Amino acid sequence: MTDQKQIPIFPLQLTVLPGESLLLHIFEDRYKQMITDCLALQAKGLPSHFGIIQSMPEGLASVGSLMKIERMLEKLDNGCFNLIAKGGERFSIVETVHETVNEKLYHSATIETHKDTEPDWDEELANQAFNLHRYLVKALRLENWNEELYNGVTNLSYIIGNYAALGAADKQQLLELQSENKRLELICQHLQTIIPQIEAIDAMKFEIHQKWDLL
């Protein structure tokens, strides 16, 4: 049985991970129409999603995230929207519909769920990623960090990935990987790289402040 379905797609120069909230300012006519259609479906209690997929110089990425409107902030007089959307399950594009369909200005795509092929994860690796991320939070002095974000999660890699300042390529790779262990390995490598850099900047700031105080 196939899980293929057709959704509106919203290409952007970014990647959204599952569970990630994204502030969007919708100003193009085609995407104003897309959001209006999504809101109409929500008002009827029907499933309403659009897909964000990274737009790259060579074309669209192969994997994106289903998005659901989480909160409508405002609709402006010119028809633009300010809203918050949240990433859900991952999808792979089967076929992109470039031409307009049923007088819709936005493009659609036939998609299927992008599933993990290795559903289990290594607890020791998960603990390593968890401890490295907590160290990052401490190094950044994030006083209002909510530890409850870690609780009861199936894929720790996405939670950490949302708050780890991943580069564009690493974030897209994290989305595409079909193994939680491989995602956790990527996260650990990234954190082991940036934490010393943050500590070096802190040491430099401390040295400069010390010399400044002598003036």
Salt bridges, closest charged atoms under 4 A:
GLU20 OE2 - LYS171 NZ 2.88
GLU28 OE1 - ARG30 NE 3.05
ASP29 OD1 - LYS32 NZ 3.26
ASP37 OD2 - LYS104 NZ 2.91
GLU70 OE2 - LYS86 NZ 3.93
ASP116 OD1 - ARG90 NH2 2.64
ASP116 OD2 - ARG183 NH2 2.82
GLU147 OE2 - ARG134 NE 3.42
GLU180 OE1 - ARG183 NH2 2.90
ASP202 OD2 - ARG141 NH1 3.45
GLU207 OE2 - LYS211 NZ 3.36
